[in-house]
């Protein structure tokens, strides 16, 4: 049975831990507001860019002169997965759930006979995937933004690496795996193909909007585009920009999701520490009472013996 000193030391230790988790919760909460605003601000532009590209791709005629970012290489042999996590831990299942999805995607592609290459963004993706997928990692990005707010230049660094490898014929299909920021309590691990361009799966709201537009014969969806200058020239400019926008959106969502997950995890840790302190205090009081009772019995027994 632990001594009273052991209980006291344990209580002091848990109280110190509670102070740390409480402070981390407050720091994450302060960072979350700005990160959430930036993530939510980036989503409408990225969504509009994706919808515009989807309409263009729907009406464009794919020929040998079409940009490879739209038409693809004609093969589906080599896949590049861009896995985006955080640089730091203590965020609950934020990183673990995403890496689990990445491993599932790798296993699925390998089982289909595809060659898989991985680009990690964030230390956690690199460290976790190195355990069993080290041979597939071709590039790792860490500490983007230097610990400060992410900028479009940080996303462009990853984008340019992906584009350079695609131009060099290193892969045929590129996919981003990231945590989509839904709300403070929800971060959804998501998979989005970006090369060749593929429209995102529509949400319920967008699907209803699309049906309403089709019902009213919306010219935005039904009329083909007239290109000036040439179609290939415009798409050659829009497709790399769209890739950069989607990469930036994924990084913004991941940054906001990280702070939300960390705030939630530290709040739970603080509550658990408080519960642990209560249990240890009860155990300490019981042990102390038993110790006092034992001493009293010894004193009384000694007095009666005299």
N, C-alpha and C positions, 0 to 999 in steps of 0.2 A: 504493500500500500504506500503511495507517495506520501512524503512528509509534508508538514505545513509549509516549509520553505519551498518545496517543489511547486506546490499550488500557487504560492505568492509569485514565484518567478514566472510561472506559466501565465498568470493573469497579467503581469506587467508586460510580458512579451506580446500577448494578444492585443493589449491596449495600444502598444506601439504600432503593431500592424494595422489596427483600425485607424489610427491617425494617418498613416501613409495612404491607405486605400481611400480614406475620406478626402485627403488632399488631391489625390489623383483623379477622383471623381469630379471635384470642383474644377480642376485644370481642364479635363476633357469637356466638361460642360461649357466652359468659357470658349474653348476652341471650336466646339460643335456649332455654335450659332453662325460664326463666319463661314465655316466649311459647308454648312447646310445651305446658306444663302448662295454661295458660289456654285454648289452642285445644282440647286434648283434653277439658278440663272443660266447654267450651261445646257440644261435639258431641252428647253423649247427650241433653241437654235439648232442643237444636234438633231432633234426630232424633225424640225422643218427641213433641215439639210437632207436627212435620210429620206423623207417623204418626197422631196423634190427629185432626188436622184432616182427614187423608185419610179416616179412618173416618167422621167427621161428614159430610164432603162426599159420601161414597158413599151414605149413608143419608138425607141431607137431600133434600127435594123442592124443586127450583129453581122459584120463582115470581117474579112481578113484585115481590113484597115482599121477596125475598131480597137480602141486601147485595150491592152491586156488586163488592166485593172477591172474592166467591165466584162470582156469576153472570156478571160481566163487564158490559160496556156493550152487548153485542149486536153489536158491530163488531170488526173486526180490521185497522183502517186505519193506526193510528199506534202505533208501538212505541217504548218508552223503554228504553234500555240503560244500566244502572249498571255502569260499568267500574271495578274496584277494583285498583289497583296500589300500589306503595310511593312514598314521597316522594323516596327517594334511590336512586342507581344502584349500580354495582359489585356486582351480584348475579347475574352470569352472564346466562342467558336468561330469568330470572324475569319481568321486565316485558315483554321483547320477544315472548316466546311468547304471553303473554296479549293484548297489543295486536294481534298477528297474528290471534288467534282473534276478537277484537272486530271487526277489519276484515272478516274472512270473514263474520261474522254480519251486518254492515252491508250488505255487497255482496249477500248472499243475500236479505235483506229488500227491498232496493231493486229487485233483479231481479224480485221478486214484486209490485212495484207498491206497496209499503208506504212510508209516511213514517216516517223514523227520527229520534229525538232521543236525545242522549247526555248522561248525567251522569257526570263523571269524579270518582273519589275517589283522590287521590294525584297528586303533581306529574308523575310519569312518564306517566301516562295522558293528562293534559292536554297535556303538551309533545309527546308522540308523535302523538296524534290531531289536534292543531292543524295538523299539516303538510298533511293531506289531507282532514280531516273537520271543519274549524273551523266551518263553517256549521251543523253538526248539534249542536254542544255548547251546551247551554242552561244548565248550571251546573257549576262546578268546586269541589270540596272539597279542601283541602290542609292538611297539618300538623294533622290531627285528633289531639286529645290533647295538643297543644303539645309534641310530641317525647317525651312520657312514655307510660306504658301507656295503651292505649285503654280507654275505659269504655263502658258501655251508653248513657250520655248522648251520646257521640260518634256511635254508631250511630243513636240516636234523632234526631239532627239531620238525618241523611240521610233517615231514614224519614219524618219529618214533611214534608220537602220533597216527597218522592215522593207521599205521601198527599194533600197540598194540591193538587198538580198533577193528580192523578187526580180529586179532587172537582171541580176546575175544568174537567174534560173535556179536558185537554191531551193525553191519550194513552189508548189502549185496553188495551195489554198492556205489562207491565213485566218486565224480565229482568235478573238479576244475573249478571255475568261476573266470575269471580274465580278465584284459584288455591286449589284444595282441598288442604289439608295432609294428605298420605297418610303420609309418613315424612320423616325428616331428608334422605333422598336423593331423595325424590319429591314434587313439587308438581304437581298435575294441573289445567291450565286447564279450568274447568267453566262450564256455562251452566245457570242455574236460573230458571224462570219463577215469579214470585211474585204477579203480578196479571194476570188473575184467578188464584185459588189453583189450583195444579196439583201433585199429589203427585210427589215425586222418584222417579226411576227406582230401583227396589229393587236393592240390592247382592246378591251371591250368598248371603251369610249371611241377609239379611232375606227373600230369596225362598224359601230353604229353610224358614225359620221360618214364613212365610206358608202354604206348602204343608202343613206339619205341623199348623198351626192349623185349616186348612180340612179336613184329613183327619179331625181329631177334632171337627169341627163346633164350632169355638170360638165362643161367644156374642159375644165381643168384635168379631168380624168379621161375623157373620151376623145378629145381632139389631139392629133399628133403635133409635135413641136416643129416649128420652122427654125432652122439653125442659121445663124449669121454671126461669125464666119462659119467654116465647115464644122460639121458635127464632131468629127474626131478631134479637132483643135480645141473645141469647148470642153469636151469630156476629158481630154488630156489634162486640162487645168482643174476641172471640178473634182475628178475622182481622187487625186492625191490630197486635195483640200478636205474632201469628205472624210478620208481616212484619218487625217490629223484631227478633225473635229470630233470624230467618234472616239479616238484615242484619248483626247483631252476630256471628253465627257466621262469616259470610263475611269480616268484618274481622279476626276472631281468626285464622282460617286463613291469611289473607293476611299478617298480621304475623308469624306463626310461619314461614311459608314463606319470607318475605323474609330472615329471619335465617339459616335453614338454607341457602338458596341463596347468601347472601353468605359464610357460613362455608366452603362448598364451593368457591366461586369464588376466595376469597382463599387457601385451601389449595392449589388448583391453581396460582394465580399465584406463591405462595411456592416451590413445587416447580419451576416453570418458571424462576424467577429463579435458583434454585440450579443448575439445569442450564446456564443461560446463563453463569453465573459460571465454571463448570468449562470450558466451551468457550472463553470469552474468555481464561481463564488459560492454557490449552493454546496458543492462538494467540499470546498474549503471550510465552510461553516460547520458542516457535518463532521468533518475530520477534527476540527478544533473542539467541537462539543464532545466528541468521543475521547479526545486527549484529556480534556478537563475532567470528564467523568472518571476516567481511568486514574488520574492523579488523586481525586477525591476518595475513590475506593481504597487506594493504597494508604492514604493518610488515615482514613477511618480504621482500616484493618490494623495498621501499626499502633494506633491509639488503643484499640481493644486488646491487642496482644500485651501491652504494657500493663 
